Amino acid sequence: MKDTPFSDLTLFITGPTYVRPQVRQAGMLPEFGHRDTENTKRFEPIMNNLKTLAGVGDDHRVIIFNGSGSTAMEASIRSLVADGETVLNVSVGAFGDLYHKMAVVNGKKAVQLKFEPGRAMELSALEAAIAEHRPAVVTITHNETSTGVTNDIVAACQAIRKSGALALVDGVSLFGGAPAMIAESGCAMYSTSTQKSLALPAGFGIAFVTAEAVDKAGKVQNRGHSSDILGQLGRAGKFQTLTTPNCTLANQMCVELDYIVNEEGVANRFARHVAMRDMVAEFVAGLPGYSLFAQEGFRSATLTTVLVPTGVSVKDLKAVKEVMRAKGYLYDPGYGKLNEQFEKEGRQPIFRIGHMGDITPSMLKAYLKDLGPALPKA
Ligand SMILES: *Cc1c(COP(=O)(O)O)cnc(C)c1O
């Protein structure tokens, strides 16, 4: 192959994530026809292993969308919110805001319930918003990647269901790293993607849908084509995608999901993420002036947000990024828009450590050992 100017950095950002050498190699497996029996050899185990990882049974169906997490989320809005109905979008950060934007730009009647950055969804506020707006559909983020907060979606979805509304969950940065609680929550559709805690390249949106969602979609007009979960399910029933899939990614996904379910084991994978969250918490506790940003009790297992000491600026964090690049890492200087807002308000910015997917505790240990000295002193 011709030389490229590309650097082989280990990604400690919050997506896309580090891809294991074995999964890179799986990108060399043969291309195939997506309406051929070769397709079934990939997508039948992919869909079955996704259900195992999700902890769901026959009550749930899996859809693989070409696109990304946003594609699945937008399909949930287009397929499950009827014109004239109210959708309530619960937001604890930038990705909660994104779900709201998707509802607005698709012409839905959308209202938003927002919480302060770093805080989790509060049940009493959700219940009050449901009573006030009487929504037919409520969306909520499982793991807010801009702030490092994991919401209690079981409590949220139970309140949503009790009101008679459908719950749609954005599980993009959590799925594959922590229990998705899909069956336990009773959400109608749970969306995720390949390039975060599944440790694959980007390219597919993934959704789990219930019979309730299928019923509802039948009553919604103008669901579009690739955003129509009913059209998607027609193909998913044959272990196919509605539109031509990325064969390279399908091969990699088949290999990776087999590894997750049959080699590493789902429970071990989730335990590894919790152990890495605790490692980062201990690291931050040892950094004078630095502190954990996300609300205690709701801290994500897949990424950690760190509040920097007074006097440390976004510009300083961008300099840290270059120091870490020279050591072979891609460091995450925080969610851009959020840090801009913080600086305008005279507050300190935050940076993020992604510890999702196939990052191991020993890789993380080495990263933190280099990161400590690279961070500005308080
Ligand atoms: C990354 C992310 C998205 C967007 O997903 P894409 O796959 O980039 O479309 C949505 N929600 C959350 C919580 C995310 O982390």
PDBQT file of the ligand as one rigid body, heavy atoms in Angstrom, charges set to zero:
ROOT
HETATM    1  C1  LIG A 401     -22.659  10.033  19.564  1.00  0.00    +0.000 C 
HETATM    2  C2  LIG A 401     -24.017  10.214  20.120  1.00  0.00    +0.000 A 
HETATM    3  C3  LIG A 401     -25.134  10.459  19.300  1.00  0.00    +0.000 A 
HETATM    4  C4  LIG A 401     -25.007  10.638  17.836  1.00  0.00    +0.000 C 
HETATM    5  O1  LIG A 401     -24.703   9.415  17.278  1.00  0.00    +0.000 OA
HETATM    6  P1  LIG A 401     -24.075   9.284  15.803  1.00  0.00    +0.000 P 
HETATM    7  O2  LIG A 401     -23.809   7.815  15.760  1.00  0.00    +0.000 OA
HETATM    8  O3  LIG A 401     -22.860  10.141  15.764  1.00  0.00    +0.000 OA
HETATM    9  O4  LIG A 401     -25.121   9.716  14.861  1.00  0.00    +0.000 OA
HETATM   10  C5  LIG A 401     -26.369  10.549  19.896  1.00  0.00    +0.000 A 
HETATM   11  N1  LIG A 401     -26.515  10.431  21.215  1.00  0.00    +0.000 NA
HETATM   12  C6  LIG A 401     -25.487  10.200  22.040  1.00  0.00    +0.000 A 
HETATM   13  C7  LIG A 401     -25.733  10.061  23.505  1.00  0.00    +0.000 C 
HETATM   14  C8  LIG A 401     -24.207  10.082  21.516  1.00  0.00    +0.000 A 
HETATM   15  O5  LIG A 401     -23.167   9.854  22.334  1.00  0.00    +0.000 OA
ENDROOT
TORSDOF 0
